[in-house]
Amino acid sequence: MRNAGPIEQYFNVYTRTGLCSWVVLAARYESSLGALSCLTDKPTLFAALEKVVRCHAALHARLPPPGESPRWTRLSSVDLNEVVHFIQKDHSDLQEIIEGCFDHYMDISEDKPRWRLLVLRDGTLVFLWDHSIGDGQSGLAFHRALLDALNSVPELPASHSGVITPLPSDLALPTSLEDAAGRQISVPIPMLVRVLAEEYLPFLFARKNAATWTGNPVPLEPSLHTQVRILHYSPSDTYTLLRAARARRATLTGTLHTLALVVLSRLIRALLNGEELKFKAIATFIPISMRRHTGTHATEICVQVTHYEGHQAMLLPDTGDFPWDVAAEFTGTLQRAIVCAGPVTGMLKYLFGRYEEYLEGHLGKKRGWGLELSNLGPFPGSPSSGTTDLEKSEDGAGDSTEVLAARWKIKEMTFAQAEVLGSALKLNVVGSPEGGLGMTVSWGTSAVDKELAEAFVVGLHDGLRALIIAASDLETRD
């Protein structure tokens, strides 16, 4: 099909070494006819999935293990019976299901595609995919394609064997990030020198790093055992929060990042028994979509992502008021980073293929970041996806597709991910087609103490509820 780019090769190795698990995006489907049984009916679901697989080359692409030529090839067939699993549980069991997905070894058989689909009895579909075939936006692209396919298949299709063959031989993978972005990911010499110094002369940065909170060190014996907590907010509450943020020149990402820092700063001070005095900052990590630079549509399944990282001063406001000025300032910082974050990913080529050595070199060392905030943005085709940039995520590129008035629609969405080397706490955010907000907080059991993590979830939820209530009261008075 084509040669794999460095970021695709990196994620291929990351997964195969057992240091990175599935990316997960669950969606609760609902039928206007009340016929949820159609999703547990193989002919209906398989007919829709065949349409999706035939339109997205990444869903039937194979990338070999390290040591072989890093070139994408096409599978001869996809057997849906091997990758689609029907489970007698519902969305109330989603936390347990997602944690179980992270706990179990990823089956990367060379004759299977790099994705799975779990079908729950209440119409919840859990899409799992390997990061080498798609970034976070790709999960939205999959569910957008499946929703369209479900709305186009006959209500009572003929039987389906589950085997999709032959597959289209002329369907190309989207262009690799490195070829599509070109100079956008070229690495300036000063940046290259700084990164090499951080990697090979760490003593130069020892004082700054010691004063930065990043959770517990990366364990020598890696484990993907991960805890997940799920939060959902209604379309009306989400709209209220977005309006409040926009009125103060902040995005949703800037607002959530600031709230997370406030909550985490207080917890670090309260729970670390005096050790908090040595921490002056929290290292944060935010993925950024490159699609706005490459012109790749939000409905494509591919890996076109970079990230912003920074050391954020501990936030301990003197009053109980939310620091909207900090949220607005960080929004500006992130919007500037969107323009010039490409070279961060461009650095991968300077590993010269030594991905496994690089990744395993982090075991037993100080973790790189304390908090990751990954915001997929609005669902392609949702009411909020054609709005102003302030309502789009920094990670998501947005879209203005019309919402289909059809018999199938998606209600809640839930996004989660897990890795050994990543941030101690991950805050994963996605917008639903109806304008609601789905969030998860996930953490590796060795990455952060459970007491702190659970308190962070409670503090984050309480803080969001307080912001929504305050904004609602203000709107009522106006």
HELIX and SHEET records of a PDB file:
HELIX    1   1 PRO A    6  ARG A   16  1                                  11    
HELIX    2   2 LEU A   36  THR A   40  5                                   5    
HELIX    3   3 LYS A   42  CYS A   55  1                                  14    
HELIX    4   4 ALA A   57  HIS A   60  5                                   4    
HELIX    5   5 LEU A   80  VAL A   83  1                                   4    
HELIX    6   6 HIS A   91  ASP A   93  5                                   3    
HELIX    7   7 LEU A   94  ASP A  103  1                                  10    
HELIX    8   8 GLY A  136  LEU A  150  1                                  15    
HELIX    9   9 LEU A  177  ALA A  181  1                                   5    
HELIX   10  10 GLY A  182  ILE A  185  5                                   4    
HELIX   11  11 ILE A  189  TYR A  200  1                                  12    
HELIX   12  12 PRO A  202  PHE A  205  5                                   4    
HELIX   13  13 ALA A  206  ALA A  210  1                                   5    
HELIX   14  14 PRO A  235  ALA A  247  1                                  13    
HELIX   15  15 LEU A  252  LEU A  271  1                                  20    
HELIX   16  16 GLU A  275  LYS A  278  5                                   4    
HELIX   17  17 ARG A  291  THR A  294  1                                   4    
HELIX   18  18 TRP A  324  CYS A  340  1                                  17    
HELIX   19  19 GLY A  342  GLY A  346  1                                   5    
HELIX   20  20 MET A  347  LEU A  351  5                                   5    
HELIX   21  21 TYR A  355  GLU A  360  1                                   6    
HELIX   22  22 PRO A  383  GLY A  386  5                                   4    
HELIX   23  23 ASP A  389  GLU A  391  5                                   3    
HELIX   24  24 LYS A  450  ARG A  477  1                                  28    
SHEET    1   A 3 ARG A   2  ASN A   3  0                                        
SHEET    2   A 3 ARG A  71  ARG A  74 -1                                        
SHEET    3   A 3 ALA A  61  ARG A  62 -1                                        
SHEET    1   B 5 VAL A  84  ILE A  87  0                                        
SHEET    2   B 5 TRP A 115  LEU A 120  1                                        
SHEET    3   B 5 THR A 124  TRP A 129 -1                                        
SHEET    4   B 5 CYS A  20  SER A  31 -1                                        
SHEET    5   B 5 TRP A 408  GLU A 419 -1                                        
SHEET    1   C 2 VAL A  78  ASP A  79  0                                        
SHEET    2   C 2 VAL A 163  ILE A 164 -1                                        
SHEET    1   D 3 THR A 212  TRP A 213  0                                        
SHEET    2   D 3 ALA A 281  SER A 289  1                                        
SHEET    3   D 3 VAL A 305  ALA A 313 -1                                        
SHEET    1   E 6 THR A 212  TRP A 213  0                                        
SHEET    2   E 6 ALA A 281  SER A 289  1                                        
SHEET    3   E 6 LEU A 371  ASN A 375  1                                        
SHEET    4   E 6 LEU A 425  GLY A 431  1                                        
SHEET    5   E 6 LEU A 437  GLY A 444 -1                                        
SHEET    6   E 6 THR A 226  TYR A 233 -1                                        
END                                                                             
